[in-house]
């Protein structure tokens, strides 16, 4: 059942368009991330859901009720901010209970909810502490508890982990996801960190210049990017152009090398140029004879990345990356060696733009 | 070279301290000489025994308290809304808040008298005009203190956090903003207090009872009591400053964010 609906949302600021024709339907309990570079409109879209910005055109609906023009304090939407935004004059317990106090709930009900929330974020002992006495990670957990205490219909998270260091970021994102799953709450998460979006989301909305580039599951976004931007923004990708040789047989030619793709080339004519992309991990050194997708190359560089070894190869005039698992018993080629690499036809992605 | 700098720093600091304290010490010693040949607090007992002193000083305290209340009610929401909604007007408002420094008090008071001594606003005899005038005179201190306090917290994010939790403007202002700029408001309040206690021109020309006109009158008739009054007013101002620092230390100013 659709829980949150954004229809034809456009937002303009003094002549410039921050968000353009944004359409999205979010299911109840779904965790959706808005992913994109700075200035792509992801935070503006989130702020329109929260009510801090009013769309120039379009509507925001929760459970089919139009909330586009409702004030932020009249929407039941919880928000977690990048800068924590805990009230410095209140203790942790008072912060968590503030929304309930505003709703004039009884003292006992507030106390009960605050205790539940403190247990949920594993900070039972910190109820009487002030925000400045907590670490950044603890403060953000309190901010999450405060947003959840009001039992919001939608939880919005605006780059909540970007002020934290890497280790805490990884552990806290897992905690956020676990809490969201436990409560079954619909969540919208804004991030510019593709790894974060891939690891935490049910679906990802990739945005650029105020527009949606692609909506899909992390698996779809990573493995089947539809545009050159998505391909380049999410993970490492080798991109180049190729010429359509036979649209029916899905054959392409890249600098004299014939490539087969699994993707349809509908609408393409022989001789058309297309953008193609291949993930580094989809390349292999040729172990057995193959008929297609054989790329003669020269090893240019080898970089050890821990569990992965990244090999830079020169194919014609194209520099490609190839990732292979670090296996201490596998003999790697040396820099300057000639080699042949290959990839499956499914690995050759034809991009839309 | 560094040693030379240090000597100069001390020298300049001592000159500054002497410049500030010598007149004060001289005034204090003079105020103790009311009794011939001995140092005593006679001048002080005289002024505290004078019903006119108590009455005028009480009026000044009343005007100061009313000025502070009006100032808080006027300048806190103004500074808050300007910071939140129309930050582009900040420079213009800051300029306006400095006008009391530019316009002499005598010009200001004649402006008040001319404007409010005729219909439709015939309030020249009302204490409200005096309080309004004091509010204008204390504006540079109160507004700037509040604005500095607001600068120390993330007003926008705290406001939005409050809104997302269901709070209206009143709750945001009283529950979230005011407590976090408490020290700044206190600073502005005590500075306003000091301004009102020492202000002569407004009360004199609007013919209202106050401490400064009483003191000015005393200077013409008595020798030691005005010196004692000057010391008393200094002591009160310093006590006010002491309270600011105590409250600031005890309550703790707002801290947004923190370590990771």
Interface residues (C-beta under 8 A of the other chain):
Chain A: X50 X51 X52 X71 X72 X73 X74 X77 X78 X79 X81 X83 X84 X85 X86 X87 X88 X89 X98 X99 X102 X103 X130 X131 X132 X133 X134 X135 X136 X137 X139 X143 X146 X147 X150 X156 X163 X164 X165 X168
Chain B: X153 X154 X157 X158 X160 X161 X162 X163 X164 X165 X166 X167 X168 X171 X175 X176 X179 X180 X182 X252 X254 X255 X256 X257 X258 X259 X260
